Amino acid sequence: MIKNRNIILALLIILSALNLMAQHNTCGTDKYTSDIIKSDPEIQKRYNEYNENIQKISDNEKKQFKKGTTRTIPVVFHVIHTYGSENITKAQIEDQLRILNEAYQRQNADTVNTRSIFKGLAADMDIEFKLARKDQNGNCTEGITRTFSYLTDGGDDAVKNIIRWDYRKYLNIWVVKNIAMDAGSGGRVLGYATLPSSTNSTKDGIVILSDFVGSIGTATSNNYKGRTLVHEVGHWLGLYHPFQGGCGGNCNNSGDYVCDTPPVKEPSYGCPNTNNTCSNDFPDQLDMIENFMDYATGSCQNMFTKGQKAVVDYSLGNANYRAQNISTAAHNATGIFTNPSCTPIADFNTSNNIITVCEKGSVTFKDYTYNATATTYSWTFEGGTPSTSSSSNPTITYNTAGTYKVTLTVSNATGQNTKIVDKMITVIAAESQLKSPYTEGFENSQILNGFWKAWEAGDYGWRRITTTKYEGVAGMQAYIDAGSASNTLYSLVSDNFDLSTIKGRSPLLKFRVAYRPAVANSTEVLTIYVSTNCGQTWLPLKAISNANGLGVDKVIENGWQPTMQSHWNEISLDITKYESTKNLILKFEARSRSGNSIYLDNVKIEALLPAKVSEIENENLFQVYPNPNNGKFNIVINHGKFKINDLKITDISGKVITIKDSNYQNGANESKIELDNIPAGMYFINLNIENKIITKKITVLP
C-alpha cells in the first residue's frame, strides 16, 4: 500500500520539476491539489483516504476489461468572457464534446496509432458526456452559460463564484482566457481540475483555457486536438499523471499507481516514441506517450488503460466521489435525455468591444444571443440613427454627445427575451468643454458617475476612497489584494479635455502614485495610455512598476497603505506629441501581480512653459547645438548690450540641473557655455535676459 506521505511528497517533487520546464505548457491540477491540501486538513484527510482505497483495488481487477453499461455525465460549460475571442462558439464546444465522447469510448480515429505493445491494454471507459438541457432551476438550457467578467483574464477559483451549478448533478467546466497559475516563463497552464477527493460544493469542476477547447475555432492553431479537456476530465474522475510517483519497481508506489500504465520519470513533451525514462519498472516498458494523462501532444495521445478504467469505475461507483453525477436523479434533473426547444437569451456588444465614439461616428453592434437560435431581432438605440433595427448586427450613427441606452429583444417560436444596457454608448464631443490646464483631485463624490469611469472586476479595481489620499478629501485606489487574480487588468478612464489650449507650451501629464509590493520579486504595474479618437484606440505613454517610480522604496509589506505625503511619488510625462488634440482621454491601467493596491491622486495636465513668454526679436540671440545630442552640447548667447539675469536647465519634472562654470559675461558680445555628462532625457534651458524668459527644449539621447 502506498504511504500517503509518499504521494504528497511526489506531488511536491513534480511541482519542482515543472517549475524547471519553463518553456512548456502544463496541467495545473498537481499544484492546485497541493495548495488545497495544505490549506484544508479535511481535504487532506479525504485525499489520503481516496488513495488508500484505490490501492485496495486488486491488480487482477485492474487488469480485467469489463465492458458494461455506458455511464452518462451531464455537463455545463460556463464561458467567462469580455466579448473577446474567449467567448467561443457553441460549435467549438460541441466539437469538444465530440472529442470527449470519442476518447472515453475509444472511438477516436487515431486508435490505430496505438503501438502494438500497448494495444491489449487500451480500454473503452464506458462513459458518455451530454450537455445539460435543464439548468439547476429547471429552465431550458443548451448546457452553455455566458457571463461577462474581467476575471477571465486571470481565471482561477474566483470564476467559480460567478456562476456554478450543483456539482452533484453537473460537471462544471469554466472556460477562461487566461489561468492565474505560474507555469514558468514562456509556458501556460492550460487547465486544472478537482480530484474526486477534493469534491465540494464551491470548487468542484474544471477550469480550462478557451483556445484549448475542442479542435476548431480558436483552438485550430494548437496541436492538442481537444485532448486537454480529455486529460482534465481524467483528473476529475480520479486519474493521476503517469509521472506522478516517478520511477519504481512497484506499481503501487510509482507512476500513476496503476500497474498497466508504465511509470514515467517526468512529463513527456512532443511525441518521443522511443523514450524509456524508467528502466526499473516490471515489466520494463517504453513510456506510454499514447496515454491521455501524460503531456505528449494531442497527435500522440489516443488511449486510457484497463487499470485506469478500474480506478474511474471506483470513483463513479462511490457516492462520496462521482456516483451522484451518473445517477438517475441527476439525469432527470439535468434533462440530458430530452431535447426541448429553448427561448433565446439576448446578449450583445459592439463588434470591436468599443463603447465610446466621437460625434457623428458609427458603432456596429454584434449579436451574441445564446441558449437557442433567435428568429427575430428588435433593437432600440437611444440617441442613435436609425433609432431601431431588425438586423442581427446593425450599424448605428451617433450625432450628439451624451450617454445612451441600447435595448435588444430576441425571440423564436418558444418565447422572447430582452436585454437592456443603460448608458452603454458614450458619444464624445469633437471639442471638449474641459480646457487645459486641467486638475483632478477626485474631490467630487460623483466622479465615477459619468465623469471618469472605472472598469472593474468584481470586488476589485478602481474606487474612490476618502481614507487614503495625497491631499484634499479623497483619492483613487486600484484595490488589489492576495485574492486578486494575477495579471488581471483594472482600468480607470478619464473624461476628455482640450489640450490645444496650451499648445506650444510643452504640456505635461503629472500625477501622484503610492505603492509597495506585497511579496518579493513581484510588483503591480500601472500603465498610462492616451486616446485621441474618443477611446477607439489607445496609445501607451509609460508602464511603471516598483522599479521605476510606482513605489518610493523597496520595502515589502502586505496590505500596505500610504500614511504620509512622503509615500507618494510624482510622475511627469511629456505629452507634447498630443498638444493639438481637442478631446484627449487618459487611461490608468493597473495590472495585479503581487497582491497590493495602487493609489492615485492629483492628476494634472499643465504647461511647463508660462502662459506668456516675452520674446526678444532676435532669433539668434540664444542658440543650443547640437540638438539632439549625446549629453555634450554648447549654449551660445549673443546678448551684446542685454543683461543676463539667470540661466537654468531643468528636467521634465522641473528639477534644476546644476551648471558648473556658468561663465556668461555681461557686457560681452557673446557668451559660450560648454556642457557634458548630462543624462539621457528631455530638458529645458531657461534664459532670463532683461527679465524676459526665453526657453529652448533639448533632447539628450541615450
TIVOVO-371275 format. One line per field, with one value per residue (C-alpha): residue in three letters; chain; z, x, y. Coordinates in steps of 0.1 Angstrom, whole numbers. Layout:
residu: [ALA, ...]
chaine: [A, ...]
c3: [Z, ...]
c1: [X, ...]
c2: [Y, ...]
This chain:
residu: [MET, ILE, LYS, ASN, ARG, ASN, ILE, ILE, LEU, ALA, LEU, LEU, ILE, ILE, LEU, SER, ALA, LEU, ASN, LEU, MET, ALA, GLN, HIS, ASN, THR, CYS, GLY, THR, ASP, LYS, TYR, THR, SER, ASP, ILE, ILE, LYS, SER, ASP, PRO, GLU, ILE, GLN, LYS, ARG, TYR, ASN, GLU, TYR, ASN, GLU, ASN, ILE, GLN, LYS, ILE, SER, ASP, ASN, GLU, LYS, LYS, GLN, PHE, LYS, LYS, GLY, THR, THR, ARG, THR, ILE, PRO, VAL, VAL, PHE, HIS, VAL, ILE, HIS, THR, TYR, GLY, SER, GLU, ASN, ILE, THR, LYS, ALA, GLN, ILE, GLU, ASP, GLN, LEU, ARG, ILE, LEU, ASN, GLU, ALA, TYR, GLN, ARG, GLN, ASN, ALA, ASP, THR, VAL, ASN, THR, ARG, SER, ILE, PHE, LYS, GLY, LEU, ALA, ALA, ASP, MET, ASP, ILE, GLU, PHE, LYS, LEU, ALA, ARG, LYS, ASP, GLN, ASN, GLY, ASN, CYS, THR, GLU, GLY, ILE, THR, ARG, THR, PHE, SER, TYR, LEU, THR, ASP, GLY, GLY, ASP, ASP, ALA, VAL, LYS, ASN, ILE, ILE, ARG, TRP, ASP, TYR, ARG, LYS, TYR, LEU, ASN, ILE, TRP, VAL, VAL, LYS, ASN, ILE, ALA, MET, ASP, ALA, GLY, SER, GLY, GLY, ARG, VAL, LEU, GLY, TYR, ALA, THR, LEU, PRO, SER, SER, THR, ASN, SER, THR, LYS, ASP, GLY, ILE, VAL, ILE, LEU, SER, ASP, PHE, VAL, GLY, SER, ILE, GLY, THR, ALA, THR, SER, ASN, ASN, TYR, LYS, GLY, ARG, THR, LEU, VAL, HIS, GLU, VAL, GLY, HIS, TRP, LEU, GLY, LEU, TYR, HIS, PRO, PHE, GLN, GLY, GLY, CYS, GLY, GLY, ASN, CYS, ASN, ASN, SER, GLY, ASP, TYR, VAL, CYS, ASP, THR, PRO, PRO, VAL, LYS, GLU, PRO, SER, TYR, GLY, CYS, PRO, ASN, THR, ASN, ASN, THR, CYS, SER, ASN, ASP, PHE, PRO, ASP, GLN, LEU, ASP, MET, ILE, GLU, ASN, PHE, MET, ASP, TYR, ALA, THR, GLY, SER, CYS, GLN, ASN, MET, PHE, THR, LYS, GLY, GLN, LYS, ALA, VAL, VAL, ASP, TYR, SER, LEU, GLY, ASN, ALA, ASN, TYR, ARG, ALA, GLN, ASN, ILE, SER, THR, ALA, ALA, HIS, ASN, ALA, THR, GLY, ILE, PHE, THR, ASN, PRO, SER, CYS, THR, PRO, ILE, ALA, ASP, PHE, ASN, THR, SER, ASN, ASN, ILE, ILE, THR, VAL, CYS, GLU, LYS, GLY, SER, VAL, THR, PHE, LYS, ASP, TYR, THR, TYR, ASN, ALA, THR, ALA, THR, THR, TYR, SER, TRP, THR, PHE, GLU, GLY, GLY, THR, PRO, SER, THR, SER, SER, SER, SER, ASN, PRO, THR, ILE, THR, TYR, ASN, THR, ALA, GLY, THR, TYR, LYS, VAL, THR, LEU, THR, VAL, SER, ASN, ALA, THR, GLY, GLN, ASN, THR, LYS, ILE, VAL, ASP, LYS, MET, ILE, THR, VAL, ILE, ALA, ALA, GLU, SER, GLN, LEU, LYS, SER, PRO, TYR, THR, GLU, GLY, PHE, GLU, ASN, SER, GLN, ILE, LEU, ASN, GLY, PHE, TRP, LYS, ALA, TRP, GLU, ALA, GLY, ASP, TYR, GLY, TRP, ARG, ARG, ILE, THR, THR, THR, LYS, TYR, GLU, GLY, VAL, ALA, GLY, MET, GLN, ALA, TYR, ILE, ASP, ALA, GLY, SER, ALA, SER, ASN, THR, LEU, TYR, SER, LEU, VAL, SER, ASP, ASN, PHE, ASP, LEU, SER, THR, ILE, LYS, GLY, ARG, SER, PRO, LEU, LEU, LYS, PHE, ARG, VAL, ALA, TYR, ARG, PRO, ALA, VAL, ALA, ASN, SER, THR, GLU, VAL, LEU, THR, ILE, TYR, VAL, SER, THR, ASN, CYS, GLY, GLN, THR, TRP, LEU, PRO, LEU, LYS, ALA, ILE, SER, ASN, ALA, ASN, GLY, LEU, GLY, VAL, ASP, LYS, VAL, ILE, GLU, ASN, GLY, TRP, GLN, PRO, THR, MET, GLN, SER, HIS, TRP, ASN, GLU, ILE, SER, LEU, ASP, ILE, THR, LYS, TYR, GLU, SER, THR, LYS, ASN, LEU, ILE, LEU, LYS, PHE, GLU, ALA, ARG, SER, ARG, SER, GLY, ASN, SER, ILE, TYR, LEU, ASP, ASN, VAL, LYS, ILE, GLU, ALA, LEU, LEU, PRO, ALA, LYS, VAL, SER, GLU, ILE, GLU, ASN, GLU, ASN, LEU, PHE, GLN, VAL, TYR, PRO, ASN, PRO, ASN, ASN, GLY, LYS, PHE, ASN, ILE, VAL, ILE, ASN, HIS, GLY, LYS, PHE, LYS, ILE, ASN, ASP, LEU, LYS, ILE, THR, ASP, ILE, SER, GLY, LYS, VAL, ILE, THR, ILE, LYS, ASP, SER, ASN, TYR, GLN, ASN, GLY, ALA, ASN, GLU, SER, LYS, ILE, GLU, LEU, ASP, ASN, ILE, PRO, ALA, GLY, MET, TYR, PHE, ILE, ASN, LEU, ASN, ILE, GLU, ASN, LYS, ILE, ILE, THR, LYS, LYS, ILE, THR, VAL, LEU, PRO]
chaine: [A, A, A, A, A, A, A, A, A, A, A, A, A, A, A, A, A, A, A, A, A, A, A, A, A, A, A, A, A, A, A, A, A, A, A, A, A, A, A, A, A, A, A, A, A, A, A, A, A, A, A, A, A, A, A, A, A, A, A, A, A, A, A, A, A, A, A, A, A, A, A, A, A, A, A, A, A, A, A, A, A, A, A, A, A, A, A, A, A, A, A, A, A, A, A, A, A, A, A, A, A, A, A, A, A, A, A, A, A, A, A, A, A, A, A, A, A, A, A, A, A, A, A, A, A, A, A, A, A, A, A, A, A, A, A, A, A, A, A, A, A, A, A, A, A, A, A, A, A, A, A, A, A, A, A, A, A, A, A, A, A, A, A, A, A, A, A, A, A, A, A, A, A, A, A, A, A, A, A, A, A, A, A, A, A, A, A, A, A, A, A, A, A, A, A, A, A, A, A, A, A, A, A, A, A, A, A, A, A, A, A, A, A, A, A, A, A, A, A, A, A, A, A, A, A, A, A, A, A, A, A, A, A, A, A, A, A, A, A, A, A, A, A, A, A, A, A, A, A, A, A, A, A, A, A, A, A, A, A, A, A, A, A, A, A, A, A, A, A, A, A, A, A, A, A, A, A, A, A, A, A, A, A, A, A, A, A, A, A, A, A, A, A, A, A, A, A, A, A, A, A, A, A, A, A, A, A, A, A, A, A, A, A, A, A, A, A, A, A, A, A, A, A, A, A, A, A, A, A, A, A, A, A, A, A, A, A, A, A, A, A, A, A, A, A, A, A, A, A, A, A, A, A, A, A, A, A, A, A, A, A, A, A, A, A, A, A, A, A, A, A, A, A, A, A, A, A, A, A, A, A, A, A, A, A, A, A, A, A, A, A, A, A, A, A, A, A, A, A, A, A, A, A, A, A, A, A, A, A, A, A, A, A, A, A, A, A, A, A, A, A, A, A, A, A, A, A, A, A, A, A, A, A, A, A, A, A, A, A, A, A, A, A, A, A, A, A, A, A, A, A, A, A, A, A, A, A, A, A, A, A, A, A, A, A, A, A, A, A, A, A, A, A, A, A, A, A, A, A, A, A, A, A, A, A, A, A, A, A, A, A, A, A, A, A, A, A, A, A, A, A, A, A, A, A, A, A, A, A, A, A, A, A, A, A, A, A, A, A, A, A, A, A, A, A, A, A, A, A, A, A, A, A, A, A, A, A, A, A, A, A, A, A, A, A, A, A, A, A, A, A, A, A, A, A, A, A, A, A, A, A, A, A, A, A, A, A, A, A, A, A, A, A, A, A, A, A, A, A, A, A, A, A, A, A, A, A, A, A, A, A, A, A, A, A, A, A, A, A, A, A, A, A, A, A, A, A, A, A, A, A, A, A, A, A, A, A, A, A, A, A, A, A, A, A, A, A, A, A, A, A, A, A, A, A, A, A, A, A, A, A, A, A, A, A, A, A, A, A, A, A, A, A, A, A, A, A, A, A, A, A, A, A, A, A, A, A, A, A, A, A, A, A, A, A, A, A, A, A, A, A, A, A, A, A, A, A, A, A, A, A, A, A, A, A, A, A, A, A, A, A, A]
c3: [0, -8, 21, 19, 28, -3, -25, -11, -15, -51, -57, -44, -65, -96, -89, -86, -118, -137, -125, -143, -176, -183, -220, -217, -213, -182, -164, -131, -113, -92, -80, -73, -54, -34, -25, -13, 7, 26, 32, 43, 67, 58, 21, 30, 50, 21, -3, 19, 22, -16, -23, 3, -13, -49, -36, -24, -59, -68, -95, -111, -112, -127, -155, -164, -191, -180, -208, -190, -193, -205, -177, -188, -171, -175, -185, -184, -200, -182, -207, -188, -212, -220, -256, -269, -286, -253, -259, -280, -302, -295, -324, -308, -275, -294, -311, -277, -265, -296, -288, -251, -261, -287, -262, -234, -256, -276, -308, -317, -352, -341, -320, -350, -338, -305, -306, -306, -272, -257, -278, -255, -226, -242, -226, -235, -204, -209, -203, -223, -218, -226, -224, -198, -211, -178, -155, -118, -116, -142, -170, -206, -215, -242, -215, -221, -200, -209, -183, -187, -162, -163, -142, -174, -177, -146, -144, -112, -85, -84, -116, -98, -75, -105, -116, -108, -109, -84, -86, -77, -109, -134, -144, -143, -168, -167, -199, -195, -214, -190, -159, -130, -122, -128, -154, -157, -181, -216, -207, -198, -175, -199, -173, -139, -122, -88, -79, -65, -31, -34, -42, -25, -33, -42, -61, -79, -116, -143, -154, -190, -215, -242, -270, -259, -261, -290, -323, -343, -339, -316, -309, -345, -342, -314, -317, -287, -307, -278, -256, -229, -216, -220, -197, -171, -171, -163, -132, -123, -125, -102, -125, -119, -142, -152, -138, -105, -84, -107, -114, -92, -94, -76, -95, -62, -54, -87, -119, -116, -92, -119, -129, -166, -171, -173, -149, -164, -148, -160, -183, -220, -245, -282, -294, -280, -291, -282, -246, -217, -188, -161, -166, -132, -137, -142, -169, -182, -209, -231, -219, -229, -247, -261, -226, -223, -188, -199, -215, -251, -278, -289, -320, -299, -272, -280, -251, -215, -199, -183, -150, -153, -161, -128, -109, -127, -121, -84, -85, -104, -81, -48, -35, -18, -52, -86, -83, -79, -113, -131, -111, -125, -103, -119, -154, -147, -130, -159, -187, -207, -224, -236, -264, -255, -276, -255, -255, -267, -242, -256, -255, -275, -275, -301, -328, -316, -279, -280, -263, -269, -302, -314, -325, -359, -355, -361, -340, -353, -328, -327, -317, -290, -283, -269, -255, -287, -323, -325, -354, -348, -336, -323, -314, -299, -299, -277, -294, -325, -362, -371, -337, -343, -363, -370, -382, -362, -364, -372, -376, -359, -361, -331, -339, -305, -274, -245, -229, -244, -237, -260, -259, -277, -277, -294, -300, -315, -315, -278, -264, -262, -240, -236, -226, -217, -212, -197, -205, -229, -256, -247, -275, -271, -284, -312, -290, -252, -230, -204, -213, -202, -178, -160, -125, -110, -72, -71, -46, -62, -47, -81, -101, -113, -122, -157, -154, -150, -155, -137, -155, -125, -120, -92, -58, -72, -93, -91, -65, -49, -12, 14, 39, 17, -4, -12, -2, -1, 9, -15, -39, -61, -52, -76, -50, -52, -25, -22, -37, -69, -99, -112, -143, -142, -156, -139, -159, -149, -178, -176, -190, -223, -224, -248, -249, -277, -253, -241, -274, -278, -240, -236, -219, -192, -175, -138, -111, -76, -70, -39, -37, -20, -33, -11, -20, -31, -67, -79, -85, -97, -129, -138, -175, -187, -221, -241, -268, -294, -311, -284, -270, -303, -299, -270, -272, -243, -226, -199, -178, -143, -116, -83, -100, -119, -98, -87, -52, -32, -16, -19, 13, 11, 31, 25, 26, 27, 25, 23, 55, 47, 17, 15, 5, -28, -59, -85, -121, -150, -186, -217, -239, -263, -291, -284, -279, -308, -296, -286, -269, -252, -229, -203, -191, -160, -162, -131, -136, -105, -97, -61, -43, -32, -41, -62, -51, -74, -67, -82, -119, -137, -173, -172, -193, -184, -200, -188, -205, -218, -228, -235, -266, -278, -315, -324, -330, -330, -295, -279, -296, -285, -306, -314, -306, -302, -286, -266, -234, -246, -261, -264, -253, -272, -261, -285, -258, -266, -246, -230, -194, -185, -152, -149, -169, -157, -171, -158, -165, -174, -138, -132, -113, -118, -133, -118, -143, -135, -145, -159, -175, -192, -190, -192, -214, -239, -273, -269, -241, -248, -223, -229, -210, -210, -189, -189, -186, -214, -213, -222, -208, -209, -210, -195, -202, -182, -201, -193, -171, -201, -203, -234, -233, -256, -254, -259, -262, -248, -265, -246]
c1: [0, 12, 22, 2, 32, 50, 21, 22, 60, 56, 33, 59, 86, 65, 58, 95, 102, 75, 90, 122, 103, 97, 92, 63, 26, 14, -16, -23, -40, -9, -2, -39, -42, -11, -23, -58, -43, -21, -50, -76, -69, -103, -94, -60, -78, -102, -72, -54, -85, -91, -55, -57, -90, -77, -48, -73, -85, -68, -42, -63, -93, -72, -61, -95, -115, -151, -174, -205, -233, -223, -224, -236, -223, -243, -220, -223, -198, -196, -179, -164, -156, -153, -167, -133, -121, -125, -163, -161, -189, -214, -199, -165, -180, -199, -167, -150, -179, -175, -138, -145, -170, -147, -118, -138, -155, -123, -139, -112, -99, -63, -66, -48, -17, -16, 17, 13, 29, 0, -30, -40, -41, -64, -98, -133, -141, -179, -185, -207, -209, -240, -248, -274, -309, -322, -304, -305, -338, -354, -352, -345, -308, -283, -258, -238, -238, -221, -210, -192, -164, -129, -119, -115, -81, -68, -91, -88, -112, -127, -146, -164, -180, -195, -216, -218, -244, -249, -217, -235, -255, -233, -197, -190, -164, -153, -138, -115, -90, -60, -53, -36, -12, 25, 37, 72, 83, 72, 46, 9, -12, -38, -63, -68, -94, -106, -99, -128, -112, -114, -151, -171, -200, -179, -148, -156, -151, -126, -111, -97, -83, -107, -82, -77, -114, -121, -101, -119, -124, -98, -82, -73, -38, -26, -17, -37, -67, -91, -72, -65, -100, -99, -68, -85, -117, -94, -82, -118, -126, -97, -67, -32, -3, 19, 49, 30, 52, 82, 101, 99, 98, 64, 35, 17, 43, 53, 39, 2, -1, -18, 1, -7, 5, 43, 58, 74, 102, 90, 63, 66, 65, 61, 60, 91, 81, 114, 117, 120, 127, 120, 140, 133, 96, 84, 80, 103, 84, 87, 69, 32, 31, -3, -18, -42, -28, 7, 18, 25, 8, -27, -14, 2, -24, -51, -58, -67, -57, -78, -62, -72, -107, -108, -99, -125, -151, -143, -148, -181, -193, -188, -214, -186, -170, -187, -216, -242, -232, -243, -274, -310, -318, -290, -301, -337, -327, -304, -328, -299, -321, -346, -345, -366, -369, -354, -360, -330, -312, -304, -268, -248, -219, -201, -182, -148, -156, -156, -183, -171, -173, -168, -198, -211, -192, -207, -209, -215, -233, -228, -253, -241, -275, -273, -293, -313, -314, -332, -356, -364, -344, -358, -332, -338, -309, -314, -297, -288, -296, -316, -332, -345, -333, -344, -309, -288, -257, -268, -245, -257, -246, -244, -245, -248, -225, -241, -245, -271, -291, -293, -321, -323, -353, -349, -375, -383, -413, -407, -406, -387, -360, -348, -315, -311, -278, -282, -255, -238, -226, -207, -206, -178, -178, -153, -140, -141, -156, -128, -99, -63, -46, -66, -65, -84, -81, -112, -128, -163, -181, -198, -166, -172, -208, -203, -171, -144, -152, -138, -138, -140, -136, -159, -149, -115, -104, -106, -126, -127, -117, -116, -93, -61, -51, -22, -41, -77, -105, -102, -81, -83, -73, -69, -80, -58, -51, -39, -73, -69, -62, -27, -24, -60, -63, -83, -88, -97, -106, -107, -132, -120, -104, -90, -52, -48, -54, -18, -3, 33, 39, 53, 23, 29, 8, 15, 1, 9, 12, 18, 27, 46, 47, 32, 58, 94, 104, 70, 52, 20, 22, 5, 4, -8, -25, -39, -66, -70, -100, -126, -114, -114, -76, -52, -15, 8, 27, 46, 44, 57, 64, 81, 115, 108, 86, 55, 68, 91, 111, 119, 101, 78, 46, 14, -17, 3, -14, 3, 1, 21, 28, 64, 50, 37, 58, 51, 53, 57, 52, 57, 26, 37, 31, -7, -8, -32, -58, -91, -106, -77, -86, -64, -65, -47, -45, -34, -22, -24, 7, 20, -12, -12, -32, -20, -30, -35, -42, -37, -39, -28, -23, -3, 21, 58, 62, 44, 13, 31, 68, 83, 104, 134, 131, 165, 161, 198, 201, 201, 213, 219, 238, 239, 203, 195, 228, 245, 249, 275, 263, 270, 249, 257, 242, 246, 235, 255, 241, 214, 218, 216, 198, 198, 203, 188, 185, 155, 144, 109, 98, 111, 142, 171, 202, 234, 255, 292, 312, 283, 308, 285, 298, 276, 289, 304, 290, 288, 289, 295, 289, 300, 282, 287, 278, 241, 220, 196, 162, 143, 155, 146, 171, 155, 174, 163, 176, 164, 138, 124, 123, 134, 131, 145, 139, 168, 169, 198, 199, 209]
c2: [0, 35, 56, 89, 109, 95, 106, 141, 141, 130, 160, 184, 168, 171, 207, 214, 196, 215, 248, 239, 233, 269, 266, 240, 243, 223, 210, 229, 200, 190, 225, 231, 199, 206, 240, 230, 200, 224, 248, 224, 194, 179, 177, 162, 135, 127, 127, 102, 80, 80, 70, 42, 29, 28, 7, -19, -24, -57, -59, -86, -63, -35, -58, -70, -53, -50, -39, -26, -1, 33, 59, 93, 125, 158, 187, 225, 249, 283, 307, 336, 364, 401, 397, 387, 355, 337, 339, 307, 295, 267, 248, 248, 235, 208, 198, 194, 172, 150, 146, 137, 111, 95, 94, 79, 53, 45, 56, 82, 76, 76, 44, 28, 47, 28, 8, -29, -33, -13, -23, -50, -26, 0, 4, 17, 38, 33, 70, 94, 132, 152, 189, 196, 205, 219, 243, 239, 258, 235, 261, 250, 253, 242, 234, 266, 298, 330, 356, 389, 392, 406, 376, 357, 374, 357, 327, 308, 297, 332, 324, 296, 321, 340, 310, 273, 246, 218, 198, 166, 167, 186, 185, 223, 234, 271, 285, 314, 335, 330, 310, 327, 299, 301, 275, 291, 318, 310, 284, 284, 264, 250, 238, 222, 200, 190, 153, 132, 135, 174, 174, 202, 225, 256, 245, 212, 211, 221, 254, 254, 279, 289, 284, 247, 238, 215, 215, 242, 279, 295, 260, 254, 267, 243, 207, 194, 183, 188, 164, 190, 186, 148, 150, 172, 152, 122, 140, 149, 111, 102, 96, 108, 116, 87, 106, 113, 89, 88, 56, 25, -13, -15, -1, 7, 34, 47, 63, 68, 39, 18, -13, -14, 22, 23, 48, 79, 98, 132, 147, 137, 166, 162, 126, 108, 73, 57, 71, 47, 71, 44, 12, -3, -10, -46, -54, -28, -9, 22, 54, 52, 86, 74, 78, 108, 115, 123, 156, 144, 164, 156, 139, 112, 107, 81, 58, 50, 17, -10, -3, 34, 23, 3, 35, 55, 27, 30, 68, 65, 38, 56, 81, 101, 107, 108, 83, 111, 126, 94, 88, 87, 116, 137, 126, 137, 170, 179, 167, 152, 126, 152, 177, 207, 239, 268, 305, 325, 347, 381, 392, 418, 441, 463, 444, 457, 458, 497, 516, 552, 571, 607, 628, 617, 584, 549, 518, 483, 461, 423, 398, 373, 357, 322, 293, 290, 304, 337, 342, 379, 409, 441, 468, 503, 528, 559, 588, 568, 570, 549, 545, 510, 480, 444, 433, 409, 431, 467, 498, 529, 566, 588, 626, 642, 640, 621, 587, 564, 532, 502, 475, 442, 418, 384, 358, 324, 301, 293, 328, 361, 377, 413, 428, 465, 482, 516, 542, 517, 541, 573, 599, 624, 659, 667, 695, 691, 718, 710, 732, 726, 732, 705, 692, 663, 656, 632, 655, 651, 621, 615, 615, 579, 585, 600, 620, 593, 556, 525, 492, 469, 431, 421, 434, 446, 475, 513, 531, 565, 565, 592, 573, 574, 604, 627, 658, 671, 648, 618, 599, 568, 532, 503, 478, 446, 420, 384, 373, 392, 370, 376, 397, 409, 444, 472, 504, 540, 562, 600, 625, 641, 675, 700, 700, 725, 754, 750, 742, 754, 754, 719, 702, 676, 650, 648, 626, 612, 575, 554, 517, 489, 453, 425, 399, 399, 398, 408, 441, 455, 476, 508, 517, 551, 554, 582, 582, 609, 593, 590, 557, 538, 531, 536, 547, 538, 566, 546, 515, 520, 494, 494, 496, 529, 551, 533, 530, 552, 524, 487, 476, 446, 449, 430, 452, 485, 519, 553, 573, 604, 626, 613, 579, 595, 598, 625, 611, 636, 625, 646, 648, 675, 650, 653, 691, 697, 672, 687, 656, 638, 609, 592, 556, 544, 506, 486, 450, 428, 407, 408, 415, 451, 482, 511, 546, 576, 613, 648, 641, 673, 684, 716, 736, 736, 770, 801, 813, 844, 842, 876, 875, 895, 900, 884, 847, 842, 857, 822, 790, 754, 729, 701, 693, 664, 655, 628, 648, 672, 705, 742, 772, 804, 837, 866, 891, 922, 951, 929, 919, 882, 877, 840, 807, 774, 739, 719, 683, 674, 674, 709, 698, 722, 706, 720, 740, 742, 772, 793, 817, 841, 877, 907, 934, 909, 904, 867, 841, 804, 776, 740, 713, 675, 644, 652, 620, 610, 627, 659, 692, 729, 757, 788, 821, 852, 882, 917, 900, 883, 845, 826, 788, 761, 724, 700, 662, 641, 607, 575]
